[in-house]
Amino acid sequence: MTGGYILTNNPLVTERLGPDVPVEYLQCSYKSLLEAARDRIHLGARLLSHPLSGSVKPGETPYKSVILTKGKGDVDEQSLELIENAILACAKFQQRCDRYPPSVDLDCRLIDWTLLEGALASVIL
């Protein structure tokens, strides 16, 4: 990956990707992951993947991975608008994933991984 990295709270992402792919793992909630991405956008990073990719709504899964540039500089207004709207969307949906049995956790990780894998196919990191 040239100039980009994956920001994730999904431990499966760090397991599946080798050491050549830059990954920043945060142990946090879905919403906190989006807020961390927003903080990096304020520092000049740009989104390379959509923060609400797929048909999985916030609250249906605890895991999220986004691809960002490592760039520093001016704030990318489009990235900022996308991430702010994603954060607002979190408040609109009831949190259900905390009521899932532990057996569903791996399914949630796999869904996020599959979405990320699709995005990685179109991004050069």
N, CA, C and O atoms as CSV, one atom per row, in Angstrom:
chain,resi,resn,atom,element,x,y,z
A,1,MET,N,N,0.850,-1.180,0.000
A,1,MET,CA,C,0.000,0.000,0.000
A,1,MET,C,C,0.890,1.237,0.000
A,1,MET,O,O,1.737,1.404,0.878
A,2,THR,N,N,0.701,2.064,-0.950
A,2,THR,CA,C,1.503,3.266,-1.059
A,2,THR,C,C,0.749,4.430,-0.443
A,2,THR,O,O,-0.231,4.907,-1.016
A,3,GLY,N,N,1.185,4.885,0.698
A,3,GLY,CA,C,0.605,6.060,1.317
A,3,GLY,C,C,-0.726,5.873,1.998
A,3,GLY,O,O,-1.387,6.859,2.324
A,4,GLY,N,N,-1.147,4.644,2.225
A,4,GLY,CA,C,-2.415,4.413,2.886
A,4,GLY,C,C,-2.308,3.310,3.916
A,4,GLY,O,O,-1.297,2.614,4.006
A,5,TYR,N,N,-3.367,3.162,4.692
A,5,TYR,CA,C,-3.397,2.125,5.720
A,5,TYR,C,C,-4.836,1.806,6.087
A,5,TYR,O,O,-5.768,2.521,5.718
A,6,ILE,N,N,-4.990,0.724,6.819
A,6,ILE,CA,C,-6.305,0.286,7.279
A,6,ILE,C,C,-6.431,0.631,8.756
A,6,ILE,O,O,-5.553,0.317,9.560
A,7,LEU,N,N,-7.528,1.277,9.095
A,7,LEU,CA,C,-7.874,1.555,10.481
A,7,LEU,C,C,-9.018,0.611,10.820
A,7,LEU,O,O,-10.048,0.625,10.147
A,8,THR,N,N,-8.853,-0.208,11.854
A,8,THR,CA,C,-9.846,-1.236,12.147
A,8,THR,C,C,-9.963,-1.520,13.638
A,8,THR,O,O,-9.037,-1.282,14.414
A,9,ASN,N,N,-11.115,-2.030,14.010
A,9,ASN,CA,C,-11.303,-2.577,15.352
A,9,ASN,C,C,-11.585,-4.077,15.264
A,9,ASN,O,O,-12.024,-4.695,16.234
A,10,ASN,N,N,-11.327,-4.650,14.093
A,10,ASN,CA,C,-11.595,-6.062,13.816
A,10,ASN,C,C,-10.296,-6.865,13.927
A,10,ASN,O,O,-9.421,-6.718,13.074
A,11,PRO,N,N,-10.148,-7.698,14.939
A,11,PRO,CA,C,-8.914,-8.465,15.095
A,11,PRO,C,C,-8.652,-9.432,13.933
A,11,PRO,O,O,-7.505,-9.808,13.693
A,12,LEU,N,N,-9.685,-9.830,13.225
A,12,LEU,CA,C,-9.504,-10.728,12.090
A,12,LEU,C,C,-8.689,-10.066,10.981
A,12,LEU,O,O,-7.951,-10.744,10.266
A,13,VAL,N,N,-8.815,-8.769,10.834
A,13,VAL,CA,C,-8.069,-8.044,9.799
A,13,VAL,C,C,-6.569,-8.163,10.052
A,13,VAL,O,O,-5.795,-8.405,9.126
A,14,THR,N,N,-6.168,-7.996,11.293
A,14,THR,CA,C,-4.738,-8.110,11.601
A,14,THR,C,C,-4.247,-9.537,11.428
A,14,THR,O,O,-3.082,-9.754,11.095
A,15,GLU,N,N,-5.125,-10.520,11.649
A,15,GLU,CA,C,-4.755,-11.925,11.458
A,15,GLU,C,C,-4.609,-12.271,9.982
A,15,GLU,O,O,-3.700,-13.012,9.605
A,16,ARG,N,N,-5.493,-11.743,9.149
A,16,ARG,CA,C,-5.547,-12.125,7.737
A,16,ARG,C,C,-4.508,-11.409,6.874
A,16,ARG,O,O,-4.040,-11.966,5.881
A,17,LEU,N,N,-4.149,-10.196,7.241
A,17,LEU,CA,C,-3.212,-9.431,6.421
A,17,LEU,C,C,-1.790,-9.634,6.920
A,17,LEU,O,O,-1.544,-9.717,8.124
A,18,GLY,N,N,-0.888,-9.711,6.007
A,18,GLY,CA,C,0.506,-9.900,6.363
A,18,GLY,C,C,1.153,-8.620,6.853
A,18,GLY,O,O,0.516,-7.567,6.885
A,19,PRO,N,N,2.406,-8.711,7.231
A,19,PRO,CA,C,3.117,-7.559,7.779
A,19,PRO,C,C,3.394,-6.462,6.744
A,19,PRO,O,O,3.772,-5.351,7.115
A,20,ASP,N,N,3.211,-6.757,5.457
A,20,ASP,CA,C,3.460,-5.757,4.422
A,20,ASP,C,C,2.318,-4.771,4.255
A,20,ASP,O,O,2.470,-3.750,3.585
A,21,VAL,N,N,1.170,-5.070,4.862
A,21,VAL,CA,C,0.007,-4.181,4.759
A,21,VAL,C,C,-0.128,-3.410,6.069
A,21,VAL,O,O,-0.305,-4.012,7.128
A,22,PRO,N,N,-0.046,-2.092,6.002
A,22,PRO,CA,C,-0.133,-1.295,7.230
A,22,PRO,C,C,-1.550,-1.290,7.817
A,22,PRO,O,O,-2.515,-0.904,7.157
A,23,VAL,N,N,-1.641,-1.722,9.053
A,23,VAL,CA,C,-2.915,-1.785,9.756
A,23,VAL,C,C,-2.747,-1.125,11.120
A,23,VAL,O,O,-1.790,-1.400,11.843
A,24,GLU,N,N,-3.682,-0.261,11.455
A,24,GLU,CA,C,-3.737,0.303,12.804
A,24,GLU,C,C,-4.972,-0.293,13.477
A,24,GLU,O,O,-6.107,-0.014,13.093
A,25,TYR,N,N,-4.721,-1.113,14.482
A,25,TYR,CA,C,-5.804,-1.777,15.199
A,25,TYR,C,C,-6.122,-0.989,16.463
A,25,TYR,O,O,-5.233,-0.648,17.243
A,26,LEU,N,N,-7.414,-0.708,16.649
A,26,LEU,CA,C,-7.892,-0.041,17.860
A,26,LEU,C,C,-8.921,-0.934,18.527
A,26,LEU,O,O,-9.831,-1.435,17.866
A,27,GLN,N,N,-8.791,-1.133,19.800
A,27,GLN,CA,C,-9.790,-1.897,20.543
A,27,GLN,C,C,-10.838,-0.897,21.014
A,27,GLN,O,O,-10.691,-0.262,22.058
A,28,CYS,N,N,-11.907,-0.769,20.215
A,28,CYS,CA,C,-12.915,0.250,20.498
A,28,CYS,C,C,-14.230,-0.129,19.826
A,28,CYS,O,O,-14.312,-1.136,19.123
A,29,SER,N,N,-15.234,0.669,20.043
A,29,SER,CA,C,-16.546,0.441,19.443
A,29,SER,C,C,-16.557,0.882,17.980
A,29,SER,O,O,-15.631,1.545,17.510
A,30,TYR,N,N,-17.603,0.509,17.282
A,30,TYR,CA,C,-17.817,0.910,15.896
A,30,TYR,C,C,-17.778,2.441,15.784
A,30,TYR,O,O,-17.050,3.002,14.965
A,31,LYS,N,N,-18.575,3.093,16.623
A,31,LYS,CA,C,-18.650,4.557,16.578
A,31,LYS,C,C,-17.299,5.179,16.917
A,31,LYS,O,O,-16.891,6.149,16.277
A,32,SER,N,N,-16.606,4.641,17.904
A,32,SER,CA,C,-15.287,5.180,18.269
A,32,SER,C,C,-14.284,5.017,17.135
A,32,SER,O,O,-13.405,5.859,16.950
A,33,LEU,N,N,-14.418,3.933,16.378
A,33,LEU,CA,C,-13.540,3.733,15.220
A,33,LEU,C,C,-13.788,4.826,14.183
A,33,LEU,O,O,-12.843,5.379,13.621
A,34,LEU,N,N,-15.066,5.136,13.931
A,34,LEU,CA,C,-15.400,6.209,12.995
A,34,LEU,C,C,-14.886,7.557,13.505
A,34,LEU,O,O,-14.399,8.374,12.723
A,35,GLU,N,N,-14.994,7.786,14.797
A,35,GLU,CA,C,-14.495,9.040,15.373
A,35,GLU,C,C,-12.974,9.133,15.250
A,35,GLU,O,O,-12.433,10.214,15.017
A,36,ALA,N,N,-12.289,8.007,15.404
A,36,ALA,CA,C,-10.830,7.986,15.229
A,36,ALA,C,C,-10.469,8.299,13.780
A,36,ALA,O,O,-9.500,9.010,13.516
A,37,ALA,N,N,-11.251,7.766,12.847
A,37,ALA,CA,C,-11.027,8.084,11.432
A,37,ALA,C,C,-11.247,9.576,11.187
A,37,ALA,O,O,-10.485,10.211,10.459
A,38,ARG,N,N,-12.287,10.126,11.795
A,38,ARG,CA,C,-12.553,11.566,11.657
A,38,ARG,C,C,-11.382,12.388,12.181
A,38,ARG,O,O,-10.998,13.385,11.570
A,39,ASP,N,N,-10.817,11.976,13.304
A,39,ASP,CA,C,-9.673,12.700,13.863
A,39,ASP,C,C,-8.503,12.704,12.891
A,39,ASP,O,O,-7.804,13.709,12.758
A,40,ARG,N,N,-8.291,11.587,12.216
A,40,ARG,CA,C,-7.196,11.489,11.251
A,40,ARG,C,C,-7.483,12.322,10.003
A,40,ARG,O,O,-6.565,12.866,9.391
A,41,ILE,N,N,-8.763,12.419,9.627
A,41,ILE,CA,C,-9.148,13.261,8.496
A,41,ILE,C,C,-8.890,14.727,8.831
A,41,ILE,O,O,-8.452,15.495,7.976
A,42,HIS,N,N,-9.160,15.110,10.066
A,42,HIS,CA,C,-8.873,16.485,10.488
A,42,HIS,C,C,-7.372,16.796,10.404
A,42,HIS,O,O,-6.980,17.957,10.286
A,43,LEU,N,N,-6.551,15.765,10.466
A,43,LEU,CA,C,-5.100,15.941,10.354
A,43,LEU,C,C,-4.609,15.842,8.908
A,43,LEU,O,O,-3.413,15.970,8.650
A,44,GLY,N,N,-5.528,15.614,7.967
A,44,GLY,CA,C,-5.160,15.605,6.556
A,44,GLY,C,C,-5.300,14.274,5.838
A,44,GLY,O,O,-5.032,14.204,4.639
A,45,ALA,N,N,-5.712,13.217,6.526
A,45,ALA,CA,C,-5.935,11.934,5.846
A,45,ALA,C,C,-7.195,12.039,4.983
A,45,ALA,O,O,-8.051,12.891,5.216
A,46,ARG,N,N,-7.292,11.159,3.987
A,46,ARG,CA,C,-8.476,11.059,3.139
A,46,ARG,C,C,-9.019,9.645,3.207
A,46,ARG,O,O,-8.259,8.687,3.351
A,47,LEU,N,N,-10.328,9.514,3.103
A,47,LEU,CA,C,-10.944,8.189,3.048
A,47,LEU,C,C,-10.697,7.570,1.679
A,47,LEU,O,O,-10.871,8.226,0.652
A,48,LEU,N,N,-10.291,6.308,1.670
A,48,LEU,CA,C,-10.156,5.554,0.432
A,48,LEU,C,C,-11.239,4.486,0.320
A,48,LEU,O,O,-11.391,3.855,-0.726
A,49,SER,N,N,-11.985,4.290,1.396
A,49,SER,CA,C,-13.136,3.381,1.381
A,49,SER,C,C,-14.287,4.083,2.098
A,49,SER,O,O,-14.073,4.938,2.957
A,50,HIS,N,N,-15.493,3.710,1.733
A,50,HIS,CA,C,-16.662,4.365,2.330
A,50,HIS,C,C,-16.871,3.847,3.748
A,50,HIS,O,O,-16.796,2.640,3.976
A,51,PRO,N,N,-17.131,4.732,4.701
A,51,PRO,CA,C,-17.290,4.293,6.096
A,51,PRO,C,C,-18.565,3.503,6.370
A,51,PRO,O,O,-18.688,2.890,7.430
A,52,LEU,N,N,-19.505,3.506,5.447
A,52,LEU,CA,C,-20.736,2.724,5.627
A,52,LEU,C,C,-20.913,1.740,4.469
A,52,LEU,O,O,-22.020,1.554,3.964
A,53,SER,N,N,-19.827,1.124,4.063
A,53,SER,CA,C,-19.888,0.185,2.946
A,53,SER,C,C,-20.725,-1.037,3.306
A,53,SER,O,O,-20.817,-1.424,4.471
A,54,GLY,N,N,-21.326,-1.627,2.297
A,54,GLY,CA,C,-22.132,-2.825,2.510
A,54,GLY,C,C,-23.513,-2.480,3.020
A,54,GLY,O,O,-23.857,-1.310,3.193
A,55,SER,N,N,-24.291,-3.504,3.256
A,55,SER,CA,C,-25.662,-3.298,3.725
A,55,SER,C,C,-25.791,-3.513,5.232
A,55,SER,O,O,-26.900,-3.578,5.763
A,56,VAL,N,N,-24.654,-3.622,5.915
A,56,VAL,CA,C,-24.671,-3.811,7.366
A,56,VAL,C,C,-24.780,-2.440,8.028
A,56,VAL,O,O,-23.915,-1.581,7.859
A,57,LYS,N,N,-25.842,-2.256,8.770
A,57,LYS,CA,C,-26.077,-0.962,9.418
A,57,LYS,C,C,-25.269,-0.852,10.713
A,57,LYS,O,O,-24.978,-1.859,11.359
A,58,PRO,N,N,-24.911,0.381,11.085
A,58,PRO,CA,C,-24.287,0.553,12.399
A,58,PRO,C,C,-25.220,-0.014,13.469
A,58,PRO,O,O,-26.434,0.177,13.401
A,59,GLY,N,N,-24.673,-0.688,14.423
A,59,GLY,CA,C,-25.476,-1.311,15.472
A,59,GLY,C,C,-25.723,-2.782,15.225
A,59,GLY,O,O,-26.047,-3.525,16.151
A,60,GLU,N,N,-25.570,-3.217,13.961
A,60,GLU,CA,C,-25.749,-4.633,13.645
A,60,GLU,C,C,-24.445,-5.406,13.765
A,60,GLU,O,O,-24.448,-6.637,13.798
A,61,THR,N,N,-23.346,-4.695,13.829
A,61,THR,CA,C,-22.033,-5.323,13.978
A,61,THR,C,C,-21.150,-4.434,14.842
A,61,THR,O,O,-21.274,-3.211,14.786
A,62,PRO,N,N,-20.276,-5.011,15.627
A,62,PRO,CA,C,-19.358,-4.193,16.411
A,62,PRO,C,C,-18.079,-3.832,15.648
A,62,PRO,O,O,-17.254,-3.073,16.158
A,63,TYR,N,N,-17.903,-4.371,14.420
A,63,TYR,CA,C,-16.630,-4.235,13.716
A,63,TYR,C,C,-16.730,-3.342,12.485
A,63,TYR,O,O,-17.719,-3.356,11.751
A,64,LYS,N,N,-15.665,-2.564,12.290
A,64,LYS,CA,C,-15.588,-1.700,11.119
A,64,LYS,C,C,-14.127,-1.506,10.750
A,64,LYS,O,O,-13.265,-1.353,11.616
A,65,SER,N,N,-13.869,-1.516,9.460
A,65,SER,CA,C,-12.537,-1.237,8.930
A,65,SER,C,C,-12.681,-0.201,7.832
A,65,SER,O,O,-13.571,-0.304,6.987
A,66,VAL,N,N,-11.815,0.789,7.841
A,66,VAL,CA,C,-11.795,1.801,6.783
A,66,VAL,C,C,-10.364,1.948,6.283
A,66,VAL,O,O,-9.401,1.691,7.005
A,67,ILE,N,N,-10.257,2.364,5.041
A,67,ILE,CA,C,-8.944,2.593,4.443
A,67,ILE,C,C,-8.757,4.095,4.313
A,67,ILE,O,O,-9.620,4.803,3.792
A,68,LEU,N,N,-7.614,4.567,4.795
A,68,LEU,CA,C,-7.288,5.991,4.795
A,68,LEU,C,C,-5.921,6.219,4.161
A,68,LEU,O,O,-5.079,5.321,4.129
A,69,THR,N,N,-5.716,7.425,3.661
A,69,THR,CA,C,-4.375,7.808,3.244
A,69,THR,C,C,-3.601,8.218,4.484
A,69,THR,O,O,-4.190,8.548,5.513
A,70,LYS,N,N,-2.295,8.198,4.384
A,70,LYS,CA,C,-1.457,8.654,5.494
A,70,LYS,C,C,-1.165,10.143,5.405
A,70,LYS,O,O,-0.507,10.708,6.279
A,71,GLY,N,N,-1.650,10.769,4.359
A,71,GLY,CA,C,-1.327,12.168,4.081
A,71,GLY,C,C,-1.641,13.118,5.204
A,71,GLY,O,O,-2.564,12.914,5.993
A,72,LYS,N,N,-0.854,14.153,5.253
A,72,LYS,CA,C,-1.093,15.246,6.188
A,72,LYS,C,C,-1.214,16.517,5.368
A,72,LYS,O,O,-0.594,16.647,4.313
A,73,GLY,N,N,-1.993,17.429,5.844
A,73,GLY,CA,C,-2.182,18.670,5.098
A,73,GLY,C,C,-3.585,19.197,5.296
A,73,GLY,O,O,-4.148,19.129,6.389
A,74,ASP,N,N,-4.139,19.722,4.218
A,74,ASP,CA,C,-5.470,20.298,4.275
A,74,ASP,C,C,-6.525,19.217,4.519
A,74,ASP,O,O,-6.341,18.054,4.159
A,75,VAL,N,N,-7.617,19.626,5.130
A,75,VAL,CA,C,-8.722,18.710,5.393
A,75,VAL,C,C,-9.465,18.463,4.085
A,75,VAL,O,O,-9.840,19.406,3.388
A,76,ASP,N,N,-9.675,17.191,3.755
A,76,ASP,CA,C,-10.453,16.819,2.586
A,76,ASP,C,C,-11.926,16.896,2.969
A,76,ASP,O,O,-12.417,16.079,3.748
A,77,GLU,N,N,-12.621,17.876,2.422
A,77,GLU,CA,C,-14.007,18.144,2.814
A,77,GLU,C,C,-14.938,16.976,2.494
A,77,GLU,O,O,-15.861,16.699,3.260
A,78,GLN,N,N,-14.711,16.296,1.385
A,78,GLN,CA,C,-15.566,15.163,1.031
A,78,GLN,C,C,-15.399,14.029,2.043
A,78,GLN,O,O,-16.386,13.432,2.473
A,79,SER,N,N,-14.160,13.731,2.423
A,79,SER,CA,C,-13.916,12.689,3.434
A,79,SER,C,C,-14.540,13.072,4.762
A,79,SER,O,O,-15.141,12.238,5.439
A,80,LEU,N,N,-14.397,14.332,5.131
A,80,LEU,CA,C,-14.960,14.802,6.397
A,80,LEU,C,C,-16.481,14.687,6.399
A,80,LEU,O,O,-17.071,14.261,7.392
A,81,GLU,N,N,-17.112,15.064,5.298
A,81,GLU,CA,C,-18.571,14.955,5.216
A,81,GLU,C,C,-19.025,13.495,5.299
A,81,GLU,O,O,-19.998,13.186,5.988
A,82,LEU,N,N,-18.325,12.599,4.600
A,82,LEU,CA,C,-18.672,11.176,4.638
A,82,LEU,C,C,-18.561,10.605,6.046
A,82,LEU,O,O,-19.453,9.888,6.500
A,83,ILE,N,N,-17.472,10.920,6.736
A,83,ILE,CA,C,-17.263,10.344,8.066
A,83,ILE,C,C,-18.225,10.953,9.080
A,83,ILE,O,O,-18.717,10.247,9.961
A,84,GLU,N,N,-18.498,12.243,8.971
A,84,GLU,CA,C,-19.455,12.880,9.885
A,84,GLU,C,C,-20.849,12.289,9.701
A,84,GLU,O,O,-21.558,12.053,10.679
A,85,ASN,N,N,-21.246,12.048,8.445
A,85,ASN,CA,C,-22.550,11.436,8.189
A,85,ASN,C,C,-22.606,10.004,8.716
A,85,ASN,O,O,-23.647,9.557,9.197
A,86,ALA,N,N,-21.502,9.295,8.627
A,86,ALA,CA,C,-21.447,7.922,9.153
A,86,ALA,C,C,-21.592,7.933,10.674
A,86,ALA,O,O,-22.281,7.083,11.239
A,87,ILE,N,N,-20.952,8.884,11.331
A,87,ILE,CA,C,-21.062,8.999,12.787
A,87,ILE,C,C,-22.503,9.330,13.180
A,87,ILE,O,O,-23.036,8.763,14.134
A,88,LEU,N,N,-23.123,10.237,12.452
A,88,LEU,CA,C,-24.526,10.571,12.721
A,88,LEU,C,C,-25.434,9.364,12.499
A,88,LEU,O,O,-26.407,9.177,13.230
A,89,ALA,N,N,-25.127,8.554,11.507
A,89,ALA,CA,C,-25.928,7.354,11.227
A,89,ALA,C,C,-25.890,6.382,12.400
A,89,ALA,O,O,-26.863,5.668,12.644
A,90,CYS,N,N,-24.785,6.347,13.119
A,90,CYS,CA,C,-24.680,5.454,14.282
A,90,CYS,C,C,-25.752,5.764,15.316
A,90,CYS,O,O,-26.272,4.859,15.969
A,91,ALA,N,N,-26.079,7.027,15.463
A,91,ALA,CA,C,-27.073,7.427,16.459
A,91,ALA,C,C,-28.492,7.056,16.027
A,91,ALA,O,O,-29.392,6.979,16.863
A,92,LYS,N,N,-28.698,6.828,14.733
A,92,LYS,CA,C,-30.032,6.535,14.225
A,92,LYS,C,C,-30.438,5.075,14.391
A,92,LYS,O,O,-31.620,4.742,14.309
A,93,PHE,N,N,-29.464,4.211,14.624
A,93,PHE,CA,C,-29.750,2.788,14.675
A,93,PHE,C,C,-29.579,2.245,16.086
A,93,PHE,O,O,-28.633,2.589,16.794
A,94,GLN,N,N,-30.506,1.399,16.473
A,94,GLN,CA,C,-30.441,0.758,17.780
A,94,GLN,C,C,-29.272,-0.227,17.806
A,94,GLN,O,O,-29.060,-0.980,16.856
A,95,GLN,N,N,-28.529,-0.210,18.892
A,95,GLN,CA,C,-27.410,-1.135,19.045
A,95,GLN,C,C,-27.953,-2.527,19.369
A,95,GLN,O,O,-28.536,-2.747,20.430
A,96,ARG,N,N,-27.754,-3.447,18.452
A,96,ARG,CA,C,-28.234,-4.810,18.647
A,96,ARG,C,C,-27.092,-5.795,18.843
A,96,ARG,O,O,-27.291,-6.874,19.401
A,97,CYS,N,N,-25.902,-5.433,18.390
A,97,CYS,CA,C,-24.813,-6.410,18.396
A,97,CYS,C,C,-24.390,-6.806,19.808
A,97,CYS,O,O,-23.805,-7.873,19.994
A,98,ASP,N,N,-24.673,-5.971,20.801
A,98,ASP,CA,C,-24.307,-6.343,22.171
A,98,ASP,C,C,-25.244,-7.419,22.734
A,98,ASP,O,O,-25.001,-7.941,23.821
A,99,ARG,N,N,-26.309,-7.750,22.002
A,99,ARG,CA,C,-27.240,-8.787,22.439
A,99,ARG,C,C,-27.033,-10.104,21.698
A,99,ARG,O,O,-27.752,-11.073,21.941
A,100,TYR,N,N,-26.048,-10.144,20.793
A,100,TYR,CA,C,-25.785,-11.366,20.042
A,100,TYR,C,C,-25.065,-12.381,20.917
A,100,TYR,O,O,-24.294,-12.007,21.801
A,101,PRO,N,N,-25.313,-13.657,20.675
A,101,PRO,CA,C,-24.531,-14.677,21.382
A,101,PRO,C,C,-23.082,-14.648,20.867
A,101,PRO,O,O,-22.833,-14.214,19.742
A,102,PRO,N,N,-22.148,-15.099,21.675
A,102,PRO,CA,C,-20.732,-15.075,21.277
A,102,PRO,C,C,-20.455,-15.786,19.952
A,102,PRO,O,O,-19.498,-15.440,19.258
A,103,SER,N,N,-21.262,-16.755,19.598
A,103,SER,CA,C,-21.038,-17.491,18.352
A,103,SER,C,C,-21.212,-16.605,17.115
A,103,SER,O,O,-20.694,-16.934,16.047
A,104,VAL,N,N,-21.924,-15.500,17.242
A,104,VAL,CA,C,-22.171,-14.596,16.120
A,104,VAL,C,C,-20.982,-13.659,15.901
A,104,VAL,O,O,-20.853,-13.066,14.830
A,105,ASP,N,N,-20.125,-13.524,16.894
A,105,ASP,CA,C,-18.997,-12.597,16.804
A,105,ASP,C,C,-18.107,-12.898,15.600
A,105,ASP,O,O,-17.717,-11.978,14.881
A,106,LEU,N,N,-17.785,-14.154,15.372
A,106,LEU,CA,C,-16.942,-14.503,14.227
A,106,LEU,C,C,-17.630,-14.142,12.914
A,106,LEU,O,O,-16.976,-13.689,11.974
A,107,ASP,N,N,-18.937,-14.339,12.848
A,107,ASP,CA,C,-19.681,-13.948,11.644
A,107,ASP,C,C,-19.542,-12.447,11.390
A,107,ASP,O,O,-19.346,-12.030,10.249
A,108,CYS,N,N,-19.641,-11.646,12.427
A,108,CYS,CA,C,-19.505,-10.193,12.292
A,108,CYS,C,C,-18.098,-9.824,11.817
A,108,CYS,O,O,-17.935,-8.935,10.981
A,109,ARG,N,N,-17.096,-10.502,12.345
A,109,ARG,CA,C,-15.722,-10.255,11.899
A,109,ARG,C,C,-15.559,-10.603,10.422
A,109,ARG,O,O,-14.924,-9.867,9.666
A,110,LEU,N,N,-16.141,-11.733,10.022
A,110,LEU,CA,C,-16.023,-12.169,8.630
A,110,LEU,C,C,-16.728,-11.222,7.670
A,110,LEU,O,O,-16.234,-10.981,6.568
A,111,ILE,N,N,-17.856,-10.691,8.062
A,111,ILE,CA,C,-18.578,-9.736,7.216
A,111,ILE,C,C,-17.718,-8.494,6.990
A,111,ILE,O,O,-17.563,-8.042,5.855
A,112,ASP,N,N,-17.162,-7.948,8.064
A,112,ASP,CA,C,-16.300,-6.777,7.920
A,112,ASP,C,C,-15.082,-7.105,7.063
A,112,ASP,O,O,-14.699,-6.310,6.204
A,113,TRP,N,N,-14.474,-8.255,7.285
A,113,TRP,CA,C,-13.307,-8.670,6.500
A,113,TRP,C,C,-13.658,-8.754,5.014
A,113,TRP,O,O,-12.891,-8.289,4.170
A,114,THR,N,N,-14.808,-9.341,4.690
A,114,THR,CA,C,-15.223,-9.494,3.297
A,114,THR,C,C,-15.421,-8.136,2.627
A,114,THR,O,O,-15.012,-7.937,1.483
A,115,LEU,N,N,-16.045,-7.211,3.339
A,115,LEU,CA,C,-16.222,-5.857,2.804
A,115,LEU,C,C,-14.878,-5.175,2.586
A,115,LEU,O,O,-14.667,-4.520,1.565
A,116,LEU,N,N,-13.982,-5.328,3.536
A,116,LEU,CA,C,-12.649,-4.732,3.413
A,116,LEU,C,C,-11.889,-5.348,2.261
A,116,LEU,O,O,-11.241,-4.642,1.488
A,117,GLU,N,N,-11.964,-6.655,2.143
A,117,GLU,CA,C,-11.253,-7.374,1.078
A,117,GLU,C,C,-11.703,-6.868,-0.296
A,117,GLU,O,O,-10.885,-6.711,-1.203
A,118,GLY,N,N,-12.989,-6.617,-0.442
A,118,GLY,CA,C,-13.508,-6.061,-1.691
A,118,GLY,C,C,-12.963,-4.662,-1.969
A,118,GLY,O,O,-12.635,-4.328,-3.108
A,119,ALA,N,N,-12.872,-3.862,-0.933
A,119,ALA,CA,C,-12.329,-2.508,-1.086
A,119,ALA,C,C,-10.846,-2.544,-1.403
A,119,ALA,O,O,-10.361,-1.742,-2.201
A,120,LEU,N,N,-10.121,-3.467,-0.785
A,120,LEU,CA,C,-8.685,-3.577,-1.021
A,120,LEU,C,C,-8.375,-3.936,-2.466
A,120,LEU,O,O,-7.314,-3.580,-2.979
A,121,ALA,N,N,-9.284,-4.632,-3.120
A,121,ALA,CA,C,-9.070,-5.030,-4.508
A,121,ALA,C,C,-8.980,-3.817,-5.436
A,121,ALA,O,O,-8.399,-3.903,-6.519
A,122,SER,N,N,-9.558,-2.681,-5.009
A,122,SER,CA,C,-9.540,-1.502,-5.857
A,122,SER,C,C,-8.617,-0.390,-5.352
A,122,SER,O,O,-8.575,0.696,-5.930
A,123,VAL,N,N,-7.882,-0.663,-4.276
A,123,VAL,CA,C,-6.998,0.338,-3.698
A,123,VAL,C,C,-5.580,-0.201,-3.645
A,123,VAL,O,O,-5.356,-1.355,-3.279
A,124,ILE,N,N,-4.640,0.627,-4.008
A,124,ILE,CA,C,-3.239,0.258,-3.871
A,124,ILE,C,C,-2.738,0.889,-2.585
A,124,ILE,O,O,-2.661,2.113,-2.479
A,125,LEU,N,N,-2.400,0.067,-1.616
A,125,LEU,CA,C,-1.941,0.577,-0.323
A,125,LEU,C,C,-0.451,0.812,-0.335
A,125,LEU,O,O,0.114,1.243,0.671
